[in-house]
Amino acid sequence: MKFTNKDLYSLLFTELSPNQARSGACQTVFKSSNGYSNQGNRFGLTLPDQRVSDVFHWIEWCGMDQISASFCERPIVRKNAKMEPISAAMLQKYIDLLYTYVRDGVALSLPDKVELVLDG
């Protein structure tokens, strides 16, 4: 799914008039001559490219539905999926990289000692 500047504008801003919008984050009123890209640029908003977005959605789909990575290679799935096709090996590689990144992040945030108390 591709997000347009209009989609982001409607998510981040409340339109006050055709040329004014209030930011939901900082409550500042911005003026615009036309279009939606100016407001997004004020926040330094950058979107991931389509391939990154597709990989995320493949991982999300397989993870949330507890489906194996080979699921993405089924002909019916490729026919009906809106994302670009991906191989099972590539999807598994990205899942492993994500797992490593999350595992390392959790390990850094936990203290050296953790106590587990079982009650009852």
N, C-alpha and C positions, 0 to 999 in steps of 0.2 A: 504494500500500500504506500503510495507516494503522498507525502504531505505537501500541500501548496502553501504559499505565503499567506493566502486567505485563511487556510485552516489554522495556521499558527497564530495569526492575528486574532481570530475569534476565540482561541484558547487563552491567550495572554492578555488581551485588552478588552475593555468595555467601551463600546462606541458611544460617545456623548452627542456628537453631531457628525455630519458627513466628513468633516475635516479635523475632528478632535477625538482622541481616545485616551482613556485612563488605563494606566498599567495596573494589572492585578498584583504585581510584586511590590512596587514602591509607591503606588497611588499618584504618580506624577502624570500630569496631563500633557500629552504630546500632540503636536499639530502636524498635519501631513497635507501636501498639495494633492496628491492622488496616489493610489496604489497601496500595497501592504508591506513592501520590502523595507521601507525606511524604519518602521517600528522594530522589526526584527533585528535590523542592523544595529540599533541603539544598544541592544543587549549583547552584541557580539555573538549572536545566535548562529551556530553552525550545525548543520544536519549531517548525519552519516550518509555516505553514498548508498546507492540502491543495493549494491552487493552486500554491504555490511548489514543493512536492514533485513535483507532476505535471509542471511545466515542466522541472524537473531530469531527471526520468525520460525525457521526450521527447527532450531534448538528449542524454542518455546513450545512448539507443537509437539515434538517428540517427548520433551520433558513433562509437560503438563498432562499428556495423555498416556504416559508411561509406555511409549512405543520404541522399538529398537531403531537404531540408525538406518538400517536397511529399508525401513518404511518409505523413505524418500525416493527409492528407486522403483517402486511399484508403478506400472503403467497407468493405472487408474488415478493414482495420487498425482503423478506428473501431469496428467491430462486436466485434472480439476484444481490443482494448486495455482494460486496467482503469483507465487514466487518463482524466480528462475530455478531451473533444476540444479540439483547438487548431488554429488556421488555420496554413497554411504561412508566411504573412507574419508572424504573431506569433511563430512558432517561429524564423524567420530573424532577427527583431529581437532575440530573447533570445540567440541564438547570437552575433550581432554584438556585443552588449553584453558577453557573457562573454569573447569574444575580446579586446575592447578592455581590459577589466579585467585579464586575464591578461598581455597584451602590456605594459601599463603597469607592472604589478608586476614582471615580469621585467626590464624596462628599468631600473627603480629599483634592483634588486638586483645588476645587472651593473656592473663598473667601467667607467670612461670608455673605456679601451682594452682590446681583447681581441686576443690573438695566437692565430693558428691555425697549428699545426705538423702537416704531413703527413709521415708516415714511411713510406718504402718504396714 
